[in-house]
């Protein structure tokens, strides 16, 4: 190389190399001495700001919860006092009525026992006047005033916070079951009691083949329902089977705790899903056999671009920007609520309060392509 370029050229190249190394070293030194410390300080500042934001928001939420707790407990106390006073008033009223009736009965027995026929005739007017008092005493009637009104604890804030917490717990339980979150971490994040309830509600759901409409077919794993306009040849006399409308029930009912499941609906633009009693009508083509058109079913419905909640034939529109790929169903049996949500965003699509008087079954209907249970 020296022979081809001469020593001067080699010397110039080495000088250039040294200058480049010096510039590179200076850049690295500046990065180490200035940029990285500045970045470190920026990270510290950002972390401090993030901690402050978390603390401020949690303090705000905590204060809002404290205020809401106080307000709701005061309403509960006031409702309890009102119902208690109503009961006391009724007790006084009917105790007095019993005393009047007892005194009247004693008087009538005395008249019958001690008076002869002439005496009874002379006392007829007095007896009539006194018995009129008894005729004015009506029999006790059932009154809502004597019951505790559960609506006193209804609160949009409490409902949203509760629903968000439950949906986050469901996500955490799913991650735990998949092995992506440690049990210790989960117990640190969420209460042991709630986790237990959610795990009870996270049992697998399968569709009962005996309930299938002849318009539906069921996959081997009993999770996918597929619609066909042609009726299959099945035993329509089976008492469990829906013989006309394209409905199906799950194999098991829920009667306590929190229960949740998800349904993949991306392929269908005509479906219903929710819960129902075992007494839901199953035979005939009458409207009451349609899910949501009777008092025994509560369903989220899609038909083309229209989304609705249906119960007892009273549709309530649900406004959605886009059709969800999955629909989650959450049932709080004791709290009396069924909630429909988007599992991807944990967005609440619709919620309905209901006092369930018997176990509820997951129920499904599909009139276009297929829907699938997601485990």
RAFENBEL-V732605 format. One record per backbone hydrogen bond with DSSP energy under -0.5 kcal/mol. CO is the residue of the C=O (numbers start at 1). NH is the residue of the N-H. Records with the same first field share a line. If there is no record, write none. Layout:
CO: NH ; NH
This chain:
1: 5
2: 6
5: 9
6: 10
7: 11
8: 12
9: 13
10: 14
11: 15
12: 16
13: 17
14: 18
15: 19
16: 20
17: 21
18: 22
19: 23
20: 24
21: 25
22: 26
23: 27
24: 28
25: 29
26: 30
27: 31
28: 32
29: 33
30: 34 ; 35
31: 36
34: 38
35: 39
36: 40
37: 41
38: 42
39: 43
40: 44
41: 45
42: 46
43: 47
44: 48
45: 49
46: 50
47: 51
48: 52
49: 53
50: 54
51: 55
52: 56
53: 57
54: 58
55: 59
56: 60
57: 61
58: 62
59: 63
60: 64
61: 65
62: 66
63: 67
64: 68
65: 69
66: 70
67: 71
68: 72
69: 73
70: 74
71: 75
72: 76
73: 77
74: 78
75: 79
76: 80
77: 81
78: 82
79: 83
80: 84
81: 85
82: 86
83: 87
84: 88
85: 89
86: 90
87: 91
88: 92
89: 93
90: 94
91: 95
92: 96
93: 97
94: 98
95: 99
96: 100
97: 101
98: 102
99: 103
100: 104
101: 105
102: 106
103: 107
104: 108
105: 109
106: 110
107: 111
108: 112
109: 113
110: 114
111: 115
116: 120
117: 121
118: 122
119: 123
121: 124
123: 127
124: 128
125: 129
126: 130
127: 131
128: 132
129: 133
130: 133 ; 134
131: 135
132: 136
134: 137
136: 138
143: 146
144: 147
148: 150
149: 152
150: 153
151: 154
155: 159
156: 160
157: 161
158: 162
159: 163
160: 164
161: 165
162: 166
163: 167
164: 168
165: 169
166: 170
167: 171
168: 172
169: 173
170: 174
171: 175
172: 176
173: 177
174: 178
175: 180 ; 181
176: 179
182: 186
183: 187
184: 188
185: 189
186: 190
191: 195
192: 196
193: 197
194: 198
195: 199
196: 200
197: 201
198: 202
199: 202
200: 203
201: 260
206: 251
207: 209
208: 211
209: 212
211: 242
213: 216
214: 232
215: 228
217: 226
219: 222
222: 207
223: 373
224: 219
225: 371
226: 217
232: 234
234: 236
235: 238
238: 241
241: 243
245: 247
246: 366
247: 213
248: 364
249: 208
252: 362
254: 360
257: 333
259: 331
261: 329
262: 374
263: 265 ; 327
264: 372
265: 268
269: 304
270: 367 ; 368
271: 302
272: 365
273: 300
274: 363
275: 298
276: 361
277: 280
282: 243
286: 289
287: 290
290: 293
292: 313
294: 297 ; 312
296: 277
297: 312
298: 275
299: 310
300: 273
301: 308
302: 271
303: 306
305: 307
306: 303
307: 318
308: 301
309: 316
310: 299
311: 314
313: 315
316: 309
318: 320
325: 265 ; 266
327: 263
328: 341
329: 261
330: 332 ; 339
331: 259 ; 333
332: 336 ; 337
336: 354
337: 332
338: 352
339: 330
340: 349 ; 350
341: 328 ; 343
342: 345 ; 346 ; 347
347: 342 ; 349
350: 340
352: 338
354: 356
360: 254
361: 276
362: 250
363: 274
364: 248
365: 272
369: 227
371: 225
372: 264
373: 375
374: 262
